[in-house]
Amino acid sequence: MDYFENIIKRVVEEDGYWVRQSFKVNLTKKEKRAIGKPTIPRPEIDIVGYRANTNELLVLEVKSFLDSVGVRFKELAENFEIPTGRYKMFTCKKYREVVFKRLVSDLVEKQLILPEPKLSFGLAAGNIFIKEQEQLKTFFKAKSWVLYTPQMITKAIEKLAHIPYENDPYVISSKIMMKNKLGKRYSKLGKRI
């Protein structure tokens, strides 16, 4: 999962954010009790991105699910009073509110962001159950959440091939992938690169 998170980190950086990965939020005992989980470990947010010029804070959960059926709508659309399951941030409003309030407080205290950022929340998914992708997009739009679909991630990775050379595994992989893709297209036309 860390490698997929690293790819998403790079994609989000290319969108103009500075990024922290696997960011732990320091909930107080009182906050833990408020969400109904007094012994919960510190919540870990997969990707936290920040744009200073617009004071935007992006919070992303990252799920690859590459060798499975993918993210399922039903699991994200559930509602719980107490955080439960793998999609706690999505399915428990109280948990989300408490964690995000503490996250902003922690980041402001560390002087990493300005106070009162515009917060966006969402999911970066390497695989979404194909029959539910449109339903998931509609659901996220209705909630004003961000959804990085597999197609969006693919396009973002392909764009890395067009930036100047960097000794970065994602840029190098993208350049190789796109060169190979273009080579196949030209070879079908009987031309050589």
Beta strands, then each sheet from edge to edge (+ up, - down):
strand 1: 18-24
strand 2: 44-51
strand 3: 56-63
strand 4: 118-125
strand 5: 146-148
sheet 1: 1+ 2- 3+ 4+ 5+
end
